[in-house]
Amino acid sequence: MGLYVSGTSCGIMGRTTFGARPVSCTIDATIRMWSLQDRSCLAVLSAHYSAVTSLTFSADGHTMLSSGRDKICIVWDLRSHQALRTIPVFESVEAAVLLPEEPAPKLGVKSSGLHFLTAGSQGVLRVWEAASGQCVYTQQQLSGPGQELTHCALVRAAGLLLSVTADHNLLLYEAHSLQLQKQFAGYSEEVLDVRFLGPEDSHIVVASNSPCLKVFELQTSACQILHGHTDIVLALDVFRKGWLFASCAKDQSIRVWRMNKAGRVTCVAQGSGHTHSVGTICCSRLKETFLVTGSQDCTVKLWPLPEAQLPKSTAPDSGPAVLQAQATQRCHDKDINSVAVAPNDKLLATGSQDRTAKLWALPQCQLLGIFSGHRRGLWCVQFSPMDQVLATASADGTIKLWALQDFSCLKTFEGHDASVLKVAFVSRGTQLLSSGSDGLVKLWTIKNNECVRTLDAHDDKVWGLHCSRLDDHALTGASDSCVILWKDVTEAEQAEEQAKREEQVVRQQELDNLLQEKRYLRALGLAISLDRPHTVLTVIQAIRRDPEACEKLEATVLRLRRDQKEALLRFCVTWNTNSRHCHEAQAVLGVLLRHEAPEELLAYEGVRASLEALLPYTERHFQRLSRTLQAATFLDFLWHNMKLPTLPAAPSAL
């Protein structure tokens, strides 16, 4: 077995008559055999001219294969420590694997001699015959950078072969035929765009800082990696039915992809014509008839998609059709960052770094009007699905709504602290969903310009934003390498809130009935379970209005559970802050202090904080009552010591 980490590889050969011997290889182009007993070096094998990247051993432990970045592989006899054969493989090899000594016709292995597999800088797996030094099998070449293989491992028991690419993707093959079984997407770096796929939004496609696209099935997270572009993919868009989608990239090209019912995606068309990076793309909204692209060359191109030219077959030998631009229009003076097609396919909106958005008539691309008002460049434009309104998102941190009839600004939404990168209409055009370079996603209500929800889950610029067909899910992708699926829980929250209100009404009615029947213990317990201090206060006040208030209050409070007493003590802290309710608080405290031992009170949860809050207000209430008592005593003193003057007797009548 072998291990390769950070340019250094080591392996442990199988146990032989000589005992277990560690073997190591390093960037100094040497291989060393070691003794485990005295930690000494037994032999140094020198035949490579560059870093040795991997070691692999035969089943009997007598033969070793080494590979290096000097583009050769060497077969060693471990008993004599001599090189048996040097095989030039014409690429820098990062990993080599000895194959089982059994025929594998699909890999070109027809005899039982020594064969090995290499993985390296060319990005393909190749099988070599050690005796003749000939390559007997070469895997089909995958186009595009980032496909260099950095590691390879054979799992003999499962009959599987695992390879790792420079893009951090893991590819799992069937060992006897090298048929691809599964793909695992690794680190995605900066996510630039995301889209839902399929008629029921069962898949998503992700464009990251790579020429490859990644398609995930949401239910199983199964991944398919799509190759075709030769530079970073910048934008995506999906046609109405969900089976067909398009991509554009820095390689100045566009590609159209089709997903079949089994979830397999293939490229069915490609086109080129822009002179700079193609940064934005938009598909027709009604049928799969055309798409529009915008580029850093300040032009917009209209690409027709004749259905007859798009191959229906997904077989590898049916190559993609070649697209030709039907119309080209120079639309702005700076980079075009966004294009959008109206729901009726008759209008086109463009947004640019020149701080303006423009409206065009399709298919001739005739200018209809200009939307001016943003202070910085525009990142996104979107048509409303219901009204004749256009939304624009700008680097000035605002979102604006424009009327298509007179090109006037209807509303401005301010709330992002940085550039707004994407905007989308949701809830049948009544709300807006926006994402910004501050890492926030905001939900806006158009009617009152109010931000009703802020979603803070990303740590960097949110470049990708897409909503499902039913507006019940949203997808975001950001520079923090995260893709997040959001679910609309508005209906669930409303239903939960309605259920809580109904439950509160039922409990309130039950509480009123208990008070009417003077069943104070159950009424107090129910009020405490509602966790509403004012309701509990109402019950305490009802008990104190009873002719036998003291006895009933004591009997009721003392029969409560400990957790209910703890809650009641917390409520007393709140009541005690108000002079109108302090009497109820002091009455409850008096019951607890008279009948609960100090040790039991100190065991209550949060009792120390409650006592600290009770003491200052209790002292204030005591001083106020003392002053009132003094004033009443003085009045009584005055009354008893007051001397009324004796009135003179009336004169008797003569």
PyMOL commands that set and color helices and strands:
alter all, ss='L'
color gray80, all
select helices_A, chain A and resi 105-107+307-309+490-516+520-529+533-544+549-558+562-575+582-595+598-602+607-641
alter helices_A, ss='H'
color red, helices_A
select strands_A, chain A and resi 2-5+8-12+22-25+30-34+41-46+52-57+63-68+72-77+82-88+93-98+115-120+125-129+134-138+149-155+160-165+170-174+180-184+191-197+203-208+213-217+223-226+233-238+244-249+253-259+265-272+278-283+290-295+299-304+321-323+327-330+336-341+347-352+356-361+366-372+378-383+389-394+398-403+409-414+420-426+431-436+440-445+450-456+462-467+473-478+483-487
alter strands_A, ss='S'
color yellow, strands_A
deselect
rebuild
show_as cartoon
